[in-house]
Amino acid sequence: MSSEELQYALALQHIPNLGDTLAKKLIRHFGSPKEVLQQNKQNLLKIAGIGASRMRDFFDSSHLKAAEEELKFIKDNNIEVLYFKDDDYPEKLKHCIDGPILLFQKGSINLKNQKIISVVGTRKITQSGIAFCEQFIEDLSPLNPVIVSGFAYGVDITAQKAAVENNLQNIGCLAHGFEQIYPKVHQKYMASVEKNGGFFTDFWSSDDFDRNNFLKRNRIIAGLSEATVVIESAEKGGSLVTADIANSYNREVFAVPGRPSDKLSKGCNNLIKSQKAHLLNSAADLIYLLNWQTEEKPKPVQGQLFVDLDADEANVLDFLKEEGKAQLDNIALNCNFPSYKTAGILINMELKGVVRPLPGKLFELI
């Protein structure tokens, strides 16, 4: 983009309560941000979703003035700006209706033809969670995926440090502009992340730090990747919001199960129970379900020869022995179980290493 085009795009982004979805709709209709801002009120009101309330701040000259100041900050700090219609804008984010019209970048990010996953979870990660996260990313490293996270405490920084240690490209999605860093203690990790990856944000340098920004930031974490992995989460938390957003984008979601009594497993267990996430026991589960291929021939998975199954599980086992693989609803119908009960039976059998899930709510014997 030229400096003038970028200034008008920034000015459009600066308008309160407009939002990225509507801003993109206006740009597509009128052709460019400059054309949008040069329309009269009558033309703009013809576009569904604008409304008189959004018109109050639309023609304020302060937007272009603020954009001019932000443009100077961008140039002075060597920030790359990605416009949603440009070829270098992240491909997967282009398919998200609320993806930002402008994405600000620092570092050496390359997302072309890459395997990309997002790793999120609690800020109060346990030693068990740290161990799982580190092993998970190490096991994925032969496939050279890009690791995306939020650069926050807990799971985020654990994932990004593990990516650095395994020489994987990784991206921190920030909930603020590049004039600051939160948390400040993570400043020491910025150089290593930028060396092989970098940072994305859609916030301006002048934007005040606000915890509500984390929720807005989460759409970028979910939108950049083909799958979101949740490692430890309480019953409520930002990582569950990210999982919901990923589901709304029709992306795969994985969750690491834990004991029902563990507070930081409740969120993950609920995602699995409600079929909003695949159960994740290891990197192999994600590789299999995403159909990622390694250059090395994968080791065959040996099912357990003797497994303690109850009568209902044995019933499902017998059916799958005949069918090979089947959808959840078909299993429920043929085994005379309600669907909710069948889902629980299959989760137990998955935990016992008897079955594994496939895309499309299919299950097969291991």
Secondary structure, DSSP 8 states (H G I E B T S, - for coil): --HHHHHHHHHHHHSTT--HHHHHHHHHHHSSHHHHHTS-HHHHHTSTT-HHHHHTTTT-THHHHHHHHHHHHHHHTT-EEEETTSTTS-HHHHT-TT--SEEEEEE----TT--EEEEEE-SS--HHHHHHHHHHHHHHGGG--EEEE---TTHHHHHHHHHHHTT--EEEE-SS-TT--SSGGGGGGHHHHHHTEEEEE-S-TT----TTHHHHHHHHHHHHSSEEEEES--SS-HHHHHHHHHHHTT-EEEE----TT-GGGHHHHHHHHTTSSEE-SSHHHHHHHTT---SS--------SS----HHHHHHHHHHHHHSEEEHHHHHHHHT--HHHHHHHHHHHHHTTSEEEETTTEEEE-
